Structures are given as C-alpha cells and as structure tokens.
Amino acid sequence: MTKNKTEQPAETMQAVLQCRWCGSENVCIWDSRKLHGSQVRRRKCKDCNMRWTTIEVDYYEWLHEIESR
C-alpha cells in the first residue's frame, strides 16, 4: 500500500462531489489506496478543510458476493 499525498482534483471523476459540511464542490483526493478489491480514498474540502473517507467497490463484484451468500 502506497500513500499518495499529492492532492488530485476531483474533476477527474465522473461525478462532482460536494463537501458534506459546507456544500462546496472544491474537493480533492488527498490519499488513495486499494484494499481488498476496493478503492479507499481520503477526500478533503479545500474551502473548510474537512476530510472524509469514501470506499468504492465494483458493483458487479459486490452483487456477486451478495448473491452467493
């Protein structure tokens, strides 16, 4: 697991995220890593400096896992 401490603009993603606290769209990815087949990202609002984590999973892998239980 390597940490990428460079701030990447969120515009590279398909959907624009908004800060959960202030509503700003000025959000960047502060850290990104793979974990158990998913993508864990630390996000940071450049306006209010709040940080939060998002976990991205492949929908079809998730669906297959749920259906196999």
Z-matrix of the N, CA and C atoms (Angstrom, degrees):
N
C 1 1.442
C 2 1.521 1 109.57
N 3 1.287 2 114.92 1 118.18
C 4 1.451 3 119.17 2 177.77
C 5 1.521 4 109.06 3 -108.71
N 6 1.298 5 115.10 4 140.36
C 7 1.456 6 119.91 5 178.35
C 8 1.508 7 109.15 6 -95.94
N 9 1.311 8 115.53 7 135.34
C 10 1.453 9 121.38 8 177.16
C 11 1.517 10 107.44 9 -111.42
N 12 1.313 11 118.11 10 100.77
C 13 1.452 12 122.61 11 -175.46
C 14 1.517 13 113.72 12 -85.70
N 15 1.338 14 117.29 13 3.13
C 16 1.457 15 118.79 14 177.36
C 17 1.518 16 108.53 15 -81.21
N 18 1.300 17 116.47 16 136.86
C 19 1.451 18 120.67 17 -178.68
C 20 1.517 19 109.73 18 -81.23
N 21 1.329 20 116.14 19 122.46
C 22 1.447 21 122.19 20 -179.43
C 23 1.520 22 108.27 21 -106.20
N 24 1.329 23 118.50 22 136.31
C 25 1.464 24 119.33 23 179.43
C 26 1.517 25 111.43 24 -65.88
N 27 1.326 26 116.32 25 140.91
C 28 1.463 27 121.00 26 -178.95
C 29 1.523 28 112.10 27 -72.06
N 30 1.342 29 118.82 28 -9.46
C 31 1.447 30 121.10 29 -179.14
C 32 1.525 31 112.17 30 -64.36
N 33 1.331 32 118.13 31 -16.04
C 34 1.455 33 120.58 32 179.26
C 35 1.515 34 110.81 33 -71.18
N 36 1.312 35 117.70 34 -14.23
C 37 1.464 36 121.89 35 178.16
C 38 1.525 37 109.46 36 -86.98
N 39 1.325 38 117.12 37 164.14
C 40 1.457 39 121.38 38 -179.06
C 41 1.530 40 111.12 39 -71.66
N 42 1.297 41 117.87 40 -44.31
C 43 1.460 42 121.25 41 -178.44
C 44 1.520 43 109.15 42 -102.87
N 45 1.309 44 116.03 43 141.65
C 46 1.459 45 120.42 44 177.59
C 47 1.519 46 108.17 45 -86.90
N 48 1.312 47 116.26 46 125.59
C 49 1.456 48 120.79 47 178.69
C 50 1.511 49 110.44 48 -88.25
N 51 1.311 50 115.33 49 151.01
C 52 1.451 51 121.06 50 174.75
C 53 1.522 52 108.45 51 -114.17
N 54 1.317 53 115.61 52 149.31
C 55 1.457 54 121.00 53 175.76
C 56 1.526 55 108.67 54 -64.73
N 57 1.314 56 116.66 55 135.96
C 58 1.462 57 121.43 56 -179.14
C 59 1.522 58 112.12 57 -72.33
N 60 1.319 59 116.87 58 -19.52
C 61 1.462 60 120.60 59 -175.60
C 62 1.524 61 112.61 60 -97.81
N 63 1.337 62 118.06 61 -46.02
C 64 1.467 63 119.39 62 -175.56
C 65 1.529 64 113.24 63 -112.09
N 66 1.343 65 118.71 64 -10.43
C 67 1.453 66 121.95 65 177.62
C 68 1.524 67 114.77 66 83.47
N 69 1.313 68 117.99 67 1.73
C 70 1.457 69 122.05 68 -178.88
C 71 1.530 70 110.88 69 -68.60
N 72 1.319 71 116.85 70 147.31
C 73 1.460 72 121.93 71 174.18
C 74 1.524 73 111.11 72 -94.98
N 75 1.320 74 117.80 73 5.84
C 76 1.460 75 123.37 74 -179.32
C 77 1.537 76 108.59 75 -86.56
N 78 1.335 77 115.69 76 68.92
C 79 1.469 78 123.48 77 -174.12
C 80 1.518 79 108.98 78 -115.08
N 81 1.328 80 117.18 79 139.89
C 82 1.462 81 120.94 80 177.42
C 83 1.524 82 110.01 81 -126.60
N 84 1.330 83 115.46 82 161.58
C 85 1.459 84 122.02 83 174.68
C 86 1.520 85 106.89 84 -91.57
N 87 1.322 86 116.27 85 119.02
C 88 1.454 87 121.49 86 -175.33
C 89 1.528 88 112.07 87 -93.03
N 90 1.326 89 117.01 88 -31.96
C 91 1.458 90 122.14 89 -179.12
C 92 1.523 91 107.74 90 -151.70
N 93 1.313 92 117.61 91 143.62
C 94 1.456 93 121.65 92 -179.27
C 95 1.524 94 109.16 93 -144.34
N 96 1.336 95 116.13 94 136.48
C 97 1.466 96 120.37 95 178.64
C 98 1.521 97 110.23 96 -155.13
N 99 1.314 98 115.65 97 157.12
C 100 1.463 99 121.42 98 175.63
C 101 1.527 100 107.94 99 -93.37
N 102 1.345 101 114.69 100 141.33
C 103 1.459 102 120.13 101 -179.94
C 104 1.520 103 108.46 102 -149.03
N 105 1.327 104 117.39 103 113.77
C 106 1.466 105 123.74 104 177.36
C 107 1.527 106 112.63 105 51.69
N 108 1.308 107 117.52 106 46.51
C 109 1.452 108 121.43 107 177.21
C 110 1.518 109 114.88 108 79.95
N 111 1.311 110 117.83 109 4.91
C 112 1.464 111 120.58 110 177.77
C 113 1.527 112 109.33 111 -120.27
N 114 1.306 113 116.20 112 170.34
C 115 1.461 114 122.30 113 179.29
C 116 1.526 115 108.00 114 -112.93
N 117 1.325 116 116.91 115 119.48
C 118 1.463 117 122.14 116 179.04
C 119 1.522 118 107.43 117 -103.87
N 120 1.324 119 116.26 118 126.16
C 121 1.462 120 120.62 119 -178.82
C 122 1.522 121 110.37 120 -126.28
N 123 1.328 122 114.94 121 135.10
C 124 1.465 123 121.82 122 171.02
C 125 1.514 124 106.83 123 -94.99
N 126 1.303 125 116.72 124 125.91
C 127 1.462 126 121.73 125 -178.02
C 128 1.520 127 109.53 126 -114.17
N 129 1.326 128 114.80 127 153.72
C 130 1.459 129 120.41 128 -177.15
C 131 1.523 130 109.11 129 -140.47
N 132 1.325 131 116.22 130 133.88
C 133 1.454 132 121.54 131 174.58
C 134 1.522 133 107.61 132 -85.81
N 135 1.320 134 116.57 133 126.42
C 136 1.464 135 120.22 134 -179.10
C 137 1.530 136 112.15 135 -78.06
N 138 1.330 137 117.25 136 -13.49
C 139 1.463 138 119.81 137 179.92
C 140 1.536 139 112.53 138 -88.44
N 141 1.337 140 117.14 139 -47.32
C 142 1.476 141 119.44 140 -177.41
C 143 1.529 142 112.87 141 -109.85
N 144 1.351 143 117.77 142 -1.92
C 145 1.470 144 124.47 143 177.51
C 146 1.525 145 114.86 144 64.60
N 147 1.320 146 118.56 145 16.55
C 148 1.469 147 120.43 146 175.24
C 149 1.525 148 108.39 147 -75.69
N 150 1.333 149 116.34 148 149.04
C 151 1.466 150 122.38 149 179.86
C 152 1.513 151 109.59 150 -126.37
N 153 1.339 152 115.94 151 146.84
C 154 1.447 153 120.67 152 176.79
C 155 1.523 154 109.09 153 -151.97
N 156 1.327 155 115.78 154 167.85
C 157 1.460 156 122.42 155 -176.92
C 158 1.518 157 110.00 156 -113.05
N 159 1.337 158 116.41 157 136.82
C 160 1.456 159 121.50 158 171.02
C 161 1.520 160 107.81 159 -120.29
N 162 1.329 161 115.88 160 147.00
C 163 1.459 162 122.06 161 178.37
C 164 1.513 163 107.37 162 -121.60
N 165 1.320 164 116.83 163 121.57
C 166 1.457 165 122.37 164 -178.26
C 167 1.524 166 108.71 165 -107.88
N 168 1.320 167 116.01 166 127.33
C 169 1.463 168 121.14 167 178.98
C 170 1.520 169 108.26 168 -123.07
N 171 1.329 170 116.06 169 151.73
C 172 1.451 171 121.11 170 175.28
C 173 1.529 172 107.94 171 -71.59
N 174 1.319 173 116.23 172 124.79
C 175 1.465 174 121.57 173 -175.60
C 176 1.518 175 111.83 174 -58.03
N 177 1.316 176 118.03 175 -44.49
C 178 1.463 177 120.82 176 -175.87
C 179 1.531 178 111.83 177 -70.61
N 180 1.317 179 117.56 178 -35.69
C 181 1.467 180 119.74 179 175.04
C 182 1.522 181 110.21 180 -66.30
N 183 1.323 182 116.62 181 -41.96
C 184 1.464 183 121.17 182 178.43
C 185 1.525 184 110.60 183 -62.75
N 186 1.345 185 116.39 184 -45.48
C 187 1.463 186 121.19 185 -179.85
C 188 1.524 187 110.90 186 -62.26
N 189 1.322 188 116.77 187 -42.28
C 190 1.465 189 121.05 188 178.93
C 191 1.537 190 110.06 189 -62.74
N 192 1.309 191 117.44 190 -41.51
C 193 1.466 192 121.85 191 179.13
C 194 1.520 193 110.91 192 -63.64
N 195 1.322 194 117.32 193 -42.09
C 196 1.463 195 121.55 194 179.75
C 197 1.530 196 110.62 195 -66.99
N 198 1.313 197 117.15 196 -43.90
C 199 1.467 198 120.82 197 -178.07
C 200 1.527 199 112.42 198 -69.06
N 201 1.313 200 118.42 199 -26.21
C 202 1.467 201 121.08 200 -177.61
C 203 1.530 202 112.01 201 -80.93
N 204 1.298 203 117.98 202 -6.37
C 205 1.488 204 120.64 203 178.60
C 206 1.491 205 112.62 204 -86.79
